[in-house]
Amino acid sequence: MTNNAHQADLELLIKAARSAGEIAKQHYEQGESKVWNKAQNHPVTDADIAVNDHLAEVLKSARPSYGWLSEETKDDFSRRTREYCFVIDPIDGTRAFIDRLPHFTICLAVLRNGICVAGVVYNPLTAEMFEAVLGGGARLNHTPLTANACDDITNCSMIGYPRKFKKLGWPAMDVCIRNSMAYRIVLVAAGLKDATVAFTPKSDWDLAAASLIASEAGAIITDIEGKPFNFAIDSTSNAGVICASPSLHALLLDKINSASVGETTHLETRMSDRNHEKNASKQLLHIVIGGELIDPMKTEFIDLEKVVYVGAYPNYKKAYESWKNAAQSTVDNAHMRFFILHAHELIDPDNDGIIG
């Protein structure tokens, strides 16, 4: 396919993103959305589906020979059997959309044999249109993009989750949060931020368009092992993200490699943390609660509003003593049970959201 054809695909993506953006914006401004979970910690809204359906109609009718991969459509593997393929995320940053934060994007890409040749990341609320064509540079609303030439982790402007970096002992940085992975990447491409690092797996639809825009802007983007993304394989999951200028990317990758694998991929505490003698100086949150169960052999409470909160404790030993005292009061009621809840993850809906 020639660069002229790539440009034609880019123009199609831009037009489709704008029309899809109007749909997303209308849903956003209505103030309420139907929300459900398609999987654990993976919400979807009626806006996601409406945008997906619109993009499918517009793009497939314009390029009927192209394959299709979308977060909101079952993978038919046409992406592996067709030379060209659309890769779509109707709304990247659904949590931001639900919370009515202007940090979600619409992501559209065209792959040729697994290589992204045209990509668009569009924020319909801010009217930011990030775009790129392979070999043709990247632009934001027609203005060419160049990533910052930052070469120091300390005090760099980072997009990610502050508690994650603090947990891993990283140096002081100016950290901000954006729920959309694609938005995080293109903000780095635009030189508006120095870097973004994500430690949890990300999907092709999060990355295809944004990775092209970043690369065309002179940034380096890889997974957290330093490997380039491969959109030509069966799996659509990738091992995290590092995106930054070449010099800063190398420093970030070295920083990640210098930590243990467990530290780079997880924030939660482990079962071994119950060894209170080993971790006596470390606060590991344990909560003792109790209530009447529907079935004594299952942990399903009759009435959640009547669950008894006993207390929170910094280690298993102290929690166990409290649990034992509370449990002694249940001898005459088999349905009344107390439990120790090991809280390995905290969620701050007002700020940090889900750590990742």
C-alpha positions in Angstrom: 0.0 0.0 0.0 1.4 3.4 -0.9 1.7 6.4 1.4 -1.1 8.1 -0.5 -3.3 5.1 0.4 -2.2 5.4 4.0 -3.1 9.0 4.0 -6.5 8.2 2.6 -7.0 5.8 5.5 -5.9 8.4 7.9 -8.5 10.9 6.5 -11.2 8.2 6.9 -10.2 7.6 10.5 -10.2 11.4 11.3 -13.7 11.8 9.8 -15.0 8.7 11.6 -13.5 9.8 14.9 -15.2 13.2 14.7 -18.6 11.8 14.0 -18.1 9.1 16.7 -17.0 11.9 19.1 -20.3 13.7 18.7 -22.1 10.5 19.8 -19.8 10.1 22.8 -20.2 13.8 23.7 -24.0 13.6 23.6 -23.9 10.7 26.0 -21.4 12.4 28.2 -23.5 15.6 28.4 -26.7 13.7 29.3 -25.1 13.1 32.6 -26.2 9.5 33.1 -25.1 6.3 31.4 -26.1 2.7 31.6 -23.1 0.9 33.1 -22.4 -2.8 33.5 -19.4 -5.1 33.9 -18.3 -7.2 31.0 -15.6 -8.7 33.2 -14.2 -8.0 36.7 -13.1 -4.4 36.9 -13.9 -3.8 33.2 -17.0 -1.6 33.0 -18.8 -0.8 29.8 -21.5 1.8 29.1 -24.2 2.3 26.5 -21.9 5.0 25.0 -19.2 2.5 24.4 -21.6 0.3 22.4 -23.2 3.3 20.5 -19.8 4.5 19.4 -18.6 1.0 18.5 -21.7 0.4 16.4 -21.3 3.7 14.6 -17.6 3.1 13.8 -18.4 -0.4 12.6 -21.0 0.9 10.2 -18.8 3.8 8.9 -15.5 2.0 8.6 -16.6 -1.4 7.4 -18.8 0.2 4.7 -15.8 2.3 3.5 -13.3 -0.6 3.6 -15.3 -3.9 3.4 -12.1 -5.9 2.7 -10.5 -4.9 6.0 -10.4 -7.0 9.1 -11.8 -5.8 12.4 -10.7 -5.7 16.0 -12.6 -3.7 18.6 -12.7 -3.8 22.4 -16.5 -4.1 22.2 -16.7 -6.7 19.5 -15.9 -10.4 19.8 -12.6 -11.1 18.1 -13.2 -13.0 14.8 -9.5 -13.1 14.0 -10.1 -11.4 10.7 -7.1 -9.3 11.8 -5.0 -12.4 11.2 -6.5 -13.4 7.8 -6.7 -9.9 6.1 -3.9 -7.8 4.9 -5.4 -4.7 6.4 -7.3 -4.3 9.6 -9.1 -1.7 11.7 -8.2 -1.7 15.4 -10.7 0.3 17.5 -11.3 1.3 21.0 -14.7 3.1 21.0 -14.0 4.8 24.4 -10.6 4.4 25.9 -10.9 5.6 29.5 -14.4 4.3 30.3 -13.9 5.0 34.0 -13.1 8.6 33.2 -16.3 8.8 31.1 -18.4 7.3 33.9 -16.9 9.7 36.4 -17.5 12.6 33.9 -13.8 13.5 33.6 -12.6 14.9 30.2 -9.9 12.3 29.9 -11.3 9.6 27.6 -10.5 9.2 23.9 -11.6 7.4 20.8 -8.9 5.3 19.2 -8.8 4.2 15.6 -5.9 2.5 13.7 -5.3 0.7 10.4 -2.8 -2.1 10.4 -1.2 -3.6 7.4 0.1 -7.2 8.2 0.3 -6.3 11.8 2.1 -2.9 11.4 0.2 0.3 12.2 0.2 2.6 9.1 -2.4 5.2 10.2 -3.7 6.1 13.6 -6.0 8.6 15.4 -6.6 9.3 19.1 -9.4 11.8 19.6 -10.6 13.5 22.7 -14.1 14.8 21.8 -14.5 17.0 24.8 -11.2 19.0 24.3 -11.3 18.6 20.4 -7.7 17.3 20.5 -7.1 15.3 17.3 -3.8 13.4 17.5 -3.0 11.7 14.2 -0.1 10.0 12.4 0.6 8.1 9.2 3.6 5.8 8.9 6.6 7.7 7.8 4.7 11.0 7.7 5.1 12.3 11.2 2.5 13.0 13.9 0.3 16.0 14.5 -2.1 17.5 17.0 -4.8 19.5 15.3 -2.4 19.9 12.3 0.6 21.0 14.4 3.6 18.7 14.1 4.5 16.8 17.3 7.9 16.3 18.9 8.4 14.4 22.2 10.4 16.2 25.0 14.1 15.4 25.2 14.0 14.8 29.0 16.9 12.7 30.3 16.3 12.5 34.1 13.7 10.5 36.0 13.8 12.9 39.0 11.3 15.7 38.7 10.2 14.5 35.2 6.5 14.9 34.3 5.0 11.5 34.5 1.5 10.1 33.7 0.7 7.2 36.0 -0.5 6.4 39.5 1.4 8.1 42.3 1.0 5.4 44.8 2.5 2.8 42.5 5.7 4.8 42.1 5.8 5.6 45.8 5.4 1.9 46.6 8.3 1.0 44.3 10.5 3.7 45.8 10.9 5.8 42.7 12.4 9.3 42.9 10.2 12.4 43.2 8.3 13.1 39.9 5.5 15.4 38.9 2.9 12.6 38.5 -0.6 13.1 37.1 -3.4 10.6 36.3 -5.2 9.9 33.1 -7.4 6.9 32.8 -7.1 6.5 29.0 -3.9 4.7 28.2 -3.9 6.0 24.6 -4.3 9.6 26.0 -1.4 9.1 28.2 0.8 8.0 25.3 -0.2 10.8 22.9 0.3 13.5 25.6 3.9 12.3 25.8 4.1 12.3 22.0 2.9 15.9 22.0 5.6 17.0 24.5 2.9 17.9 27.1 4.4 15.3 29.5 7.8 13.6 29.6 6.8 10.0 30.1 4.1 7.4 31.0 4.6 4.0 32.6 1.9 1.4 33.0 2.8 -1.8 34.9 -0.4 -3.8 34.1 -1.2 -5.5 30.8 -2.7 -3.3 28.0 -4.5 -4.3 24.9 -3.9 -3.8 21.2 -6.8 -1.4 20.9 -5.2 0.8 23.7 -1.9 0.9 21.9 -2.1 0.6 18.1 -3.0 4.1 17.1 -1.2 5.8 20.1 2.1 3.9 19.6 2.3 5.0 16.0 1.7 8.6 17.0 4.4 8.3 19.7 6.9 6.8 17.4 6.3 9.4 14.6 6.8 12.1 17.3 10.3 10.7 18.1 9.3 8.9 21.4 10.3 5.3 22.2 7.4 3.1 23.2 7.7 -0.5 24.4 6.3 -2.9 27.0 7.9 -2.9 30.4 10.4 -5.5 29.3 11.6 -3.1 26.5 10.1 -5.2 23.7 8.2 -3.5 20.9 4.5 -4.2 20.6 3.6 -7.0 18.1 0.1 -6.6 16.6 0.6 -9.6 14.3 0.1 -12.4 16.9 -3.0 -14.1 18.3 -2.8 -12.5 21.7 -4.1 -8.9 22.0 -2.5 -8.4 25.5 0.8 -6.7 26.0 3.0 -6.4 29.1 2.5 -2.8 30.2 3.9 0.3 28.6 7.0 2.6 28.8 6.8 5.7 26.6 9.3 8.5 26.7 12.1 10.2 24.8 15.0 7.8 23.8 17.2 8.8 26.7 14.5 8.9 29.4 13.0 5.6 28.1 16.4 3.9 28.6 16.5 5.2 32.2 12.9 4.1 32.9 13.6 0.6 31.5 16.7 0.3 33.6 14.8 1.4 36.7 12.2 -1.3 36.1 14.8 -3.9 35.4 16.6 -3.1 38.6 13.5 -4.0 40.7 12.3 -7.5 41.3 9.6 -8.9 39.0 7.1 -9.0 41.8 7.6 -5.3 42.5 7.2 -4.2 39.0 3.9 -6.1 38.4 2.1 -6.1 41.7 1.3 -3.7 44.5 -0.7 -6.1 46.6 0.7 -7.9 49.6 1.1 -11.6 49.6 0.0 -14.6 51.8 3.5 -14.7 53.1 2.9 -11.3 54.6 0.9 -13.0 57.3 4.2 -13.9 58.9 3.8 -11.2 61.6 7.3 -11.8 63.0 8.9 -11.2 59.7 6.8 -8.1 58.9 6.3 -6.7 62.4 7.3 -3.2 61.3 5.2 -3.2 58.2 1.5 -2.2 58.2 -0.6 -4.8 56.5 -4.2 -3.9 56.7 -6.5 -6.6 58.1 -10.1 -5.8 58.9 -12.3 -7.9 61.2 -16.0 -8.0 60.2 -18.9 -10.3 60.9 -22.6 -11.0 60.4 -25.3 -13.5 59.8 -24.8 -15.8 56.9 -27.4 -17.3 54.5 -25.5 -20.6 54.7 -22.9 -21.3 57.5 -20.7 -23.0 54.9 -20.6 -20.0 52.6 -19.5 -16.3 53.0 -22.8 -14.7 51.9 -24.3 -12.3 54.4 -28.1 -12.2 54.9 -28.1 -8.4 55.2 -25.0 -6.3 54.2 -26.4 -3.3 56.0 -26.1 -5.3 59.3 -22.5 -6.4 58.9 -20.6 -5.7 62.1 -17.3 -3.9 61.8 -14.9 -4.9 64.6 -11.8 -3.0 63.6 -8.7 -2.6 61.4 -5.3 -4.0 62.4 -1.7 -3.6 61.1 -0.9 -7.3 61.0 -2.4 -10.8 61.1 -1.5 -11.5 64.8 -3.5 -8.5 66.1 -6.4 -9.2 63.8 -6.5 -12.8 64.9 -6.8 -11.8 68.6 -9.6 -9.5 67.8 -11.3 -12.1 65.6 -11.0 -14.7 68.4 -12.7 -12.5 70.9 -15.5 -11.7 68.5 -16.0 -15.3 67.5 -16.5 -16.4 71.1 -19.8 -14.5 71.1 -21.2 -16.6 68.2 -21.3 -20.0 69.9 -25.1 -20.0 70.2 -25.7 -18.9 66.6 -24.1 -21.0 63.8 -25.1 -18.5 61.2 -23.3 -15.6 62.9 -19.7 -15.6 61.8 -16.7 -13.3 62.0 -13.9 -13.1 59.4 -10.5 -11.5 58.8 -10.4 -9.5 55.6 -6.9 -9.0 54.2 -7.2 -5.7 52.2 -4.4 -6.0 49.7 -5.7 -3.1 47.4 -7.2 0.3 48.2 -9.2 2.3 45.7 -9.4 6.0 45.8 -12.4 6.9 43.6 -11.9 10.6 44.1 -8.4 10.7 42.8 -6.3 7.6 42.0 -9.0 5.2 41.0 -7.8 1.6 40.3 -4.0 1.2 40.7 -2.6 0.1 37.4 
